[in-house]
Amino acid sequence: RLRLRPVYLPVKATSVVSDEGCLQTWVDRWHQAKRHSQGVAELSYTVLALCDTVQQLPSELLSWEMLSPIARHLFRLVYMHCFPPCQFVAMAILAGYYYCNGRSVPMCQSSSAALPPAALMLCVLAGTWAPAWPVMVSTIFLVVSNVHFMIVCFLQPSEWRRDQSSLWHSEDGGLRATRLCASARATLVLTVVLDLVVLGGPVMLLYGLGSALLAFWSVSVRGNRFEYVTASKALGAQVPESERELLPSRCAAESP
């Protein structure tokens, strides 16, 4: 019996930053977002492969142990590529319905004590009495998870190896103390909050929803055929002398 296990390789990714300026950086990020959204093509392929598997294999081989990993993979693809656009459409419809009815939802105008349990739960989770709280809960989780990820992967290794003899440990994401923030961690928290709370919504309209809808149309019309455009990455870390010999000759020559 063959069993496949993933081998997780450590990597530190950098943001898309073009040498040609801010406008080209936005363009390169758009190409990257479209390429990532094109992964929705794997959903239709997985459904087709699952249907063929169920039809071709003998019934005695169709066990839960074999089908459950396929089902988890299928749900993961639906969660990544289908849930976010559906959530946005549902929230947009609810928001329009809310404002068109004078900032209220007719079925939730009664007091909480007069509503049946099912209607009460629906009104609470939809945020009809406090429209901001459903979004704020998910935003808080996003802020905490992103800050924790950056601290574990970037700041802590840099703090452990203060001699900066290793390129891996010295790469701290460029986080530094500023006039507003007394430490690198405070700078990180402020940056993440600014990105997610202030800029997250407008940016995701284009790079999230726009790229997803374009990928849906592209896959349905042209299949999984698209032009691969690489994204420019900024490499700002200085390469230590002990590790320059591991780099290609061109990269070593260009390193500061």
C-alpha positions as CSV (number, residue, x, y, z in Angstrom):
1,R,0.0,0.0,0.0
2,L,1.3,3.4,-1.0
3,R,1.1,6.3,1.5
4,L,2.2,9.8,0.6
5,R,3.4,12.2,3.2
6,P,4.2,15.9,2.6
7,V,7.7,17.2,3.3
8,Y,7.4,20.7,4.6
9,L,10.3,22.9,3.6
10,P,11.0,26.2,5.4
11,V,10.6,29.3,3.4
12,K,10.4,33.0,4.1
13,A,8.3,34.8,1.5
14,T,8.6,38.5,0.7
15,S,5.9,40.9,-0.6
16,V,5.6,41.8,-4.2
17,V,7.8,44.9,-4.8
18,S,8.8,46.0,-8.2
19,D,12.0,48.0,-9.0
20,E,9.9,50.1,-11.4
21,G,7.9,51.8,-8.8
22,C,4.6,51.6,-6.9
23,L,2.3,51.4,-9.9
24,Q,4.2,48.5,-11.4
25,T,4.1,46.8,-8.0
26,W,0.3,47.0,-8.0
27,V,0.2,45.6,-11.5
28,D,2.5,42.7,-10.5
29,R,0.4,42.0,-7.4
30,W,-2.7,41.9,-9.7
31,H,-1.0,39.2,-11.9
32,Q,-0.1,37.3,-8.8
33,A,-3.7,37.4,-7.4
34,K,-5.1,36.2,-10.8
35,R,-2.6,33.3,-10.8
36,H,-3.5,32.3,-7.3
37,S,-7.2,32.5,-8.0
38,Q,-6.7,30.3,-11.1
39,G,-6.3,27.4,-8.6
40,V,-10.1,27.1,-8.7
41,A,-9.6,24.9,-11.7
42,E,-8.4,22.2,-9.3
43,L,-11.9,22.1,-7.8
44,S,-13.5,21.0,-11.1
45,Y,-10.7,18.5,-11.7
46,T,-11.1,17.0,-8.2
47,V,-14.8,16.6,-8.6
48,L,-14.3,14.9,-12.0
49,A,-11.6,12.6,-10.5
50,L,-13.9,11.8,-7.6
51,C,-16.8,10.9,-9.8
52,D,-14.6,8.7,-12.0
53,T,-13.2,7.0,-8.9
54,V,-16.6,6.2,-7.6
55,Q,-17.8,4.9,-10.9
56,Q,-14.7,2.8,-11.8
57,L,-13.7,1.2,-8.6
58,P,-15.5,-1.8,-7.2
59,S,-17.8,-1.0,-4.4
60,E,-15.9,-3.1,-1.8
61,L,-12.9,-0.7,-2.3
62,L,-14.9,2.4,-1.6
63,S,-14.3,2.8,2.1
64,W,-14.4,5.8,4.3
65,E,-10.7,5.6,4.9
66,M,-10.1,6.1,1.2
67,L,-12.8,8.7,0.5
68,S,-12.3,10.9,3.5
69,P,-9.0,12.4,2.4
70,I,-10.5,13.2,-1.0
71,A,-13.5,14.8,0.7
72,R,-11.2,16.9,3.0
73,H,-9.2,18.0,0.0
74,L,-12.4,18.9,-1.9
75,F,-13.8,20.9,1.0
76,R,-10.5,22.7,1.4
77,L,-10.7,23.9,-2.3
78,V,-14.3,25.0,-1.8
79,Y,-13.3,26.8,1.4
80,M,-10.4,28.7,-0.3
81,H,-12.0,29.6,-3.7
82,C,-15.8,29.5,-3.2
83,F,-16.6,30.6,0.3
84,P,-15.0,34.1,0.2
85,P,-17.0,35.3,-2.9
86,C,-20.2,33.8,-1.6
87,Q,-19.7,35.4,1.8
88,F,-19.1,38.8,0.2
89,V,-22.3,38.5,-2.0
90,A,-24.4,37.4,1.0
91,M,-23.1,40.3,3.1
92,A,-23.6,42.8,0.3
93,I,-27.3,41.6,-0.2
94,L,-27.9,41.8,3.6
95,A,-26.3,45.3,3.8
96,G,-28.5,46.5,0.9
97,Y,-31.6,45.0,2.5
98,Y,-30.7,46.5,5.8
99,Y,-30.3,50.1,4.4
100,C,-33.3,49.9,2.1
101,N,-35.5,49.1,5.1
102,G,-34.5,52.1,7.1
103,R,-31.4,50.5,8.8
104,S,-33.4,47.5,10.1
105,V,-34.4,44.0,9.0
106,P,-38.2,43.5,9.2
107,M,-38.0,40.0,10.8
108,C,-35.6,41.3,13.5
109,Q,-37.6,44.4,14.5
110,S,-39.1,42.7,17.4
111,S,-37.4,42.4,20.8
112,S,-35.1,39.5,21.4
113,A,-37.6,38.0,23.9
114,A,-40.4,37.9,21.3
115,L,-38.4,36.1,18.6
116,P,-38.2,32.3,18.3
117,P,-34.8,30.8,19.0
118,A,-34.0,30.1,15.3
119,A,-34.9,33.7,14.2
120,L,-33.0,35.1,17.2
121,M,-29.9,33.2,16.3
122,L,-30.1,34.3,12.7
123,C,-30.6,38.0,13.7
124,V,-27.7,37.9,16.1
125,L,-25.2,36.2,13.8
126,A,-26.2,38.5,10.9
127,G,-25.5,41.5,13.0
128,T,-28.8,43.2,12.4
129,W,-28.7,44.9,15.8
130,A,-24.9,45.5,15.8
131,P,-23.8,45.3,12.2
132,A,-20.1,45.7,12.9
133,W,-19.5,42.8,15.3
134,P,-19.5,39.8,12.8
135,V,-16.8,41.5,10.8
136,M,-14.8,42.6,13.9
137,V,-14.7,39.1,15.3
138,S,-13.1,37.7,12.2
139,T,-10.8,40.7,11.9
140,I,-9.5,40.3,15.5
141,F,-8.7,36.6,14.7
142,L,-6.9,37.7,11.5
143,V,-4.8,40.3,13.3
144,V,-3.8,37.9,16.1
145,S,-2.9,35.1,13.7
146,N,-0.9,37.3,11.4
147,V,1.0,39.0,14.3
148,H,1.8,35.6,15.8
149,F,2.9,34.2,12.5
150,M,5.3,37.1,11.9
151,I,6.7,37.0,15.4
152,V,7.4,33.2,15.2
153,C,8.8,33.2,11.7
154,F,10.7,36.5,11.5
155,L,11.2,38.3,14.8
156,Q,12.0,35.5,17.2
157,P,14.7,33.9,14.9
158,S,16.3,37.3,14.5
159,E,16.3,37.9,18.3
160,W,17.8,34.5,19.0
161,R,20.7,35.0,16.6
162,R,21.8,38.6,17.3
163,D,25.2,38.0,15.7
164,Q,23.3,37.8,12.3
165,S,25.7,35.2,11.0
166,S,22.9,33.3,9.4
167,L,20.9,34.7,6.5
168,W,17.9,32.7,7.6
169,H,17.9,34.1,11.1
170,S,18.8,37.7,10.1
171,E,15.8,38.0,7.8
172,D,13.3,39.8,10.1
173,G,11.0,41.3,7.5
174,G,12.5,44.7,7.8
175,L,10.6,45.4,11.1
176,R,12.2,48.2,13.1
177,A,11.3,50.5,16.0
178,T,9.9,53.9,14.9
179,R,8.9,57.2,16.5
180,L,5.4,55.9,17.0
181,C,6.4,52.4,18.1
182,A,9.1,51.7,20.7
183,S,9.8,48.2,19.5
184,A,9.7,46.1,16.3
185,R,6.7,44.1,17.7
186,A,4.7,47.3,18.2
187,T,5.5,48.3,14.7
188,L,4.3,44.9,13.5
189,V,1.0,45.2,15.4
190,L,0.4,48.7,14.1
191,T,1.2,47.6,10.5
192,V,-1.1,44.6,10.6
193,V,-4.0,46.6,12.1
194,L,-3.6,49.3,9.5
195,D,-3.5,46.7,6.6
196,L,-6.5,44.7,7.8
197,V,-8.8,47.3,9.3
198,V,-8.2,50.3,7.1
199,L,-6.9,49.0,3.8
200,G,-8.1,45.4,3.8
201,G,-11.7,46.0,2.5
202,P,-10.9,48.3,-0.5
203,V,-7.9,46.2,-1.5
204,M,-9.8,42.9,-1.3
205,L,-12.5,44.2,-3.6
206,L,-10.0,44.2,-6.4
207,Y,-7.4,41.7,-5.5
208,G,-9.7,39.3,-3.7
209,L,-13.2,39.4,-5.2
210,G,-12.2,40.8,-8.6
211,S,-9.5,38.2,-9.2
212,A,-11.8,35.4,-8.0
213,L,-14.7,36.3,-10.3
214,L,-12.2,36.7,-13.2
215,A,-10.8,33.2,-12.5
216,F,-14.3,31.7,-12.4
217,W,-15.0,33.1,-15.8
218,S,-11.6,32.2,-17.2
219,V,-11.8,28.6,-16.1
220,S,-15.4,28.2,-17.3
221,V,-14.5,29.6,-20.8
222,R,-10.9,28.8,-21.4
223,G,-10.2,26.0,-18.9
224,N,-6.9,26.0,-17.0
225,R,-5.0,28.0,-19.6
226,F,-3.5,31.3,-18.6
227,E,-0.4,33.3,-19.1
228,Y,2.1,32.9,-16.2
229,V,3.5,36.2,-15.1
230,T,6.1,36.2,-12.4
231,A,5.9,38.6,-9.5
232,S,8.8,40.9,-8.6
233,K,10.1,40.2,-5.1
234,A,12.3,42.6,-3.1
235,L,15.3,41.0,-1.5
236,G,16.6,43.5,1.0
237,A,18.6,41.3,3.3
238,Q,22.4,41.4,3.1
239,V,24.0,38.1,2.4
240,P,26.7,37.2,5.0
241,E,30.2,36.3,3.7
242,S,29.8,32.7,5.0
243,E,26.7,32.1,2.8
244,R,27.6,33.9,-0.4
245,E,29.4,30.9,-1.8
246,L,26.0,29.0,-1.7
247,L,24.4,31.5,-4.0
248,P,24.7,31.5,-7.8
249,S,27.6,33.6,-9.1
250,R,25.3,36.4,-10.5
251,C,23.4,36.7,-7.2
252,A,26.6,36.8,-5.2
253,A,28.0,39.5,-7.4
254,E,24.9,41.6,-7.0
255,S,24.6,41.2,-3.3
256,P,25.5,44.4,-1.3
